[in-house]
């Protein structure tokens, strides 16, 4: 069964590119151009990973990520995207699992998503006492 990714990106062209790239890589995608509906979309679609832009109009993806990581959706891996150059600072401040700098490489983004999902599964298995 294909894994589901929630993409939150306010630029419609980047959104379409991501949906095509990720569908070609075998992922199901759910998308939104807004950050205010993230928790509702998570509840409706139970995504395996959230891929989110930092700048979402008037909303800040870092704050949304930090809020998610301190609530009931904390186990969902979050990859933030931005043209922001300080990746480690962004990840640490937002409690994100990974960061993709725009413009992104198609190969790199699919590899990073696969690696992040794999690490998430290993963490969950370790917490449950199961072998990975």
C-alpha positions in Angstrom: 0.0 0.0 0.0 1.4 3.4 -1.0 2.3 5.9 1.7 0.4 9.1 1.9 2.1 12.5 2.0 0.4 15.8 3.0 1.9 18.6 1.0 1.3 22.2 2.3 2.6 24.7 -0.3 1.1 28.1 -1.1 2.7 28.3 -4.6 0.4 26.4 -7.0 3.2 25.7 -9.5 5.5 24.2 -6.9 2.5 22.2 -5.5 1.8 20.7 -8.9 5.5 19.8 -9.5 5.7 18.1 -6.0 2.5 16.2 -6.7 3.8 14.9 -10.0 7.3 14.0 -8.6 5.8 12.2 -5.6 3.1 10.4 -7.5 5.8 9.2 -9.9 7.8 8.0 -6.9 4.8 5.9 -5.8 3.3 8.1 -3.1 -0.3 9.1 -2.6 -0.6 12.9 -2.0 -3.1 15.1 -0.3 -2.4 18.8 -0.7 -3.4 22.3 0.6 -2.3 25.8 -0.2 -3.0 26.9 3.3 -1.6 26.2 6.7 -4.7 26.7 8.8 -6.3 23.4 7.8 -3.3 21.1 8.5 -4.7 19.5 11.6 -8.0 18.8 9.9 -6.3 17.3 6.9 -4.2 15.1 9.2 -7.3 13.9 10.9 -9.1 13.2 7.6 -6.2 11.6 5.7 -3.8 10.1 8.4 -0.7 11.0 6.3 2.6 9.2 6.8 4.6 12.4 6.4 4.0 16.2 6.1 5.9 18.2 3.6 5.4 21.9 4.3 6.7 25.2 3.1 7.8 27.7 5.8 6.1 30.7 4.2 2.4 30.1 3.9 1.0 33.5 3.2 0.5 35.1 6.7 1.2 31.8 8.5 4.6 30.4 9.4 5.2 26.7 8.7 7.8 26.6 11.5 5.1 27.5 14.1 2.7 25.0 12.6 5.3 22.3 12.8 6.3 23.2 16.4 2.6 23.0 17.4 2.1 19.6 15.7 5.3 18.2 17.3 3.9 19.1 20.8 0.5 17.7 20.3 -1.3 14.4 19.3 0.3 14.4 15.8 3.9 14.5 17.1 4.9 11.2 15.6 4.1 12.3 12.0 7.5 13.2 10.4 7.6 16.8 9.1 9.9 18.0 6.4 10.0 21.8 6.0 10.8 23.5 2.7 12.1 27.0 2.0 14.7 29.1 0.2 15.9 29.9 3.7 19.6 29.1 3.9 19.9 28.2 7.6 18.6 24.7 7.5 19.8 23.5 10.9 18.5 26.5 12.7 15.1 26.2 11.0 14.9 22.5 11.8 15.8 22.9 15.4 13.6 25.9 16.0 10.6 24.2 14.5 11.3 20.6 15.7 11.2 19.4 12.1 12.5 16.0 11.1 14.2 17.4 8.0 14.6 20.4 5.7 14.7 20.9 2.0 16.1 24.0 0.5 14.4 25.5 -2.6 15.0 25.1 -5.4 15.1 21.4 -4.7 16.5 18.5 -6.7 13.9 15.9 -7.8 16.2 12.9 -6.8 17.1 14.5 -3.5 13.6 15.2 -2.4 12.3 11.7 -3.0 15.4 10.2 -1.3 15.0 12.5 1.7 11.3 11.6 2.0 12.0 7.9 1.8 14.8 8.1 4.4 12.7 10.2 6.8 9.8 7.7 6.5 12.2 4.8 7.1 13.7 6.5 10.2 10.1 7.2 11.5 9.2 3.5 11.1 12.4 2.4 13.0 11.6 4.9 15.8 8.1 3.6 16.2 9.3 0.0 16.1 11.9 0.7 18.7 9.3 2.3 21.0 7.0 -0.7 20.6 9.8 -3.2 21.4 9.5 -4.7 17.9 12.3 -5.7 15.7 12.9 -3.5 12.6 
